[in-house]
Amino acid sequence: MKVTSVRYFETRRGLGYQCKTNIKDIEIWNDGNGGGTYIDGALKDIKLLKEYTEDELERLIDQYENNS
């Protein structure tokens, strides 16, 4: 899985982000309210992915940002 775009937004509690990936309908999210970073999308598609830790998701975002 690769990150293809990142959208940042501010909340009352911090910075959130939505990341599109190269897998249709699968996104990486952080709602900016103090929770963790997670994968969102169609459940059937998520089940096909390997389980990513929060650190692995953050590294995917970092890779995208370092190459942009």
C-alpha positions, -999 to +999 in steps of 0.1 A: +000+000+000+012+035-009+000+070+001-010+090-030-022+123-013-026+139+021-051+164+033-046+181+066-072+199+087-074+215+121-097+205+149-102+219+184-077+193+198-051+192+171-042+184+135-060+157+116-053+141+082-069+120+055-046+101+032-057+085-001-039+053-011-032+034-043-059+009-032-094+020-043-116+031-014-089+026+013-077+056+032-055+063+062-071+087+088-063+105+120-093+125+132-072+151+151-090+145+184-062+126+202-069+091+188-046+069+168-040+067+130-061+040+113-072+025+080-107+032+068-127+020+038-148-009+026-146-037+051-141-064+025-111-045+011-096-039+045-097-076+053-074-082+023-047-060+037-020-071+061-025-056+095-006-023+098+005-009+131+001+028+137+039+033+133+038+015+099+010+038+087+029+069+098+060+056+079+039+053+047+028+089+051+064+100+058+075+082+026+049+100+006+059+134+021+096+128+016+090+120-021+067+149-029 
